[in-house]
C-alpha cells in the first residue's frame, strides 16, 4: 500500500500526526470506521499506533517520521494478523446478532469492538445462563456450517427492496451514496456494513460469550470473543484449571467440592481469628489500664490495634496504636482529636485525619517524636483546663 504524505504535525509524548491519502482503491481503516478497530502497521518502517478520520481526512499516529516527507509517497505495510482478528470479531458480531434476533426475538442496539473483547447491547432486560448456552451452541453450529460471506454494492433503490436485518435506521449520508455496501452471511443475515469480514464462517472458528450485565435500564450487554481470541481464552482457562487441579490435588470434577471445602475452612479460621483477636485486645487493654499515664501506647497487629479502644475502661485517655507500616491509630476520651491533629500538622509530617474521638494518620518521622508530641500536647491541654 502506498500513500501521499500531506502534512506532518508533532503530537504528545513524542509522537507525530501524519495526514495521508491512500493511493488507488485500497483502504486504510481509521479507528471506529465501519464500527470496528482501526488498522495498524508501519509506514516507511515507523510504527503506526493509531488512525483517525477528521472529516474526510485520514491521520495516522507514528512514533517517528524518519523517511517521511510532505508531498512524497510513502510505503505502508498493513498488520494483516490484526486485520484477521478484526474480521473474525466483526463477522462473529453479525452472526451473533442474527441468531439472537432469530432465537430470542431481541434486537441489537449497540456494538463496541475492543482490543480484548467486544460487546453488544440487546433489547432484553435479563439474559439467563440457559439462554447463553443456547445462543453459543447455535452460533457455533452456524460457524461450522461454513456459510460464505458475500459483499455487494446496491443502489439506494435496490437497497430499499432488500430483506435486511438492521440494528438502526441508516443516516441520510449513507442513503445518499450512489452505492451502499451490504454484507451477507449465507441466507442467515444481510446487513449494511463498511467493515472488515472473513470470507467464510469457518474462518471465525469459535465464539464464546464471556459475560453479561444489565445496562441502561432494560438492556443487557453481552461480552464475547471469537476466533484466535476465543482460542487464547480457552488456553488460558485450561492452564488455570490445570494449576488448580495440581494445587488442590484433585480431578476436574472435584474442583467445586474442594473449593467449597476450602472456603468453609477459611470461614471457620476467620471466625476463630476474630475471637482470638478480641481476646488479645481485651488483654492488652487491661494492661494499658494499669498505668496512670494519660497517653497510652501499644504496638501490635492492625486487627488488635483497631479492637483495643473498645475495651479500654478509663475516664480520660489518648490511645496511640502503632502498626509496622508506621500507621498511627488514635482513640480518646475527654479529648478532641481534631484539635490534636491540627496541632500535629503544624509541626510534623503527618497525613490522614481525625474525628472527635477517633483518627488515623501516617508519618515518615520517627514514632518516638510523634508520641512525645502527643504527650506534650495532652499535658498542656490538661494543665490549661485545670
Secondary structure, DSSP 4 states (H G I P E B T S, - for coil): -EEEEEEEEE-GGG-EEEEEEE-TT---PPTTGGGSPPP-EEETTEEEEEEEEETTEEEEEES--TT--TTSEEEEEE-HHHHHHHHHHHHHHHHHHHHHHHHH---EEEEEE-SS-EEEEES-S---HHHHHHHHHHHHHHHHTT-BEEEEEE-HHHHHTS----SSPPPHHHHTSSSEEEEEETTTEEEE--S---SBGGGT--EEEEEEEEETTTEEEEEEEETHHHHHHHHHHHHHHHHHHHHHT--GGGHHHHHHHHHHHHHHHHHHHHHHHHHHHHHHHHHHHTS--SEEEEE--HHHHHHHGGG---SSEEEEEE-TTSEEEEEEESS-HHHHHHHHHHHS-EEEEE-SSEEEEEESS-HHHHHHHHHHHHHHHHHHH-
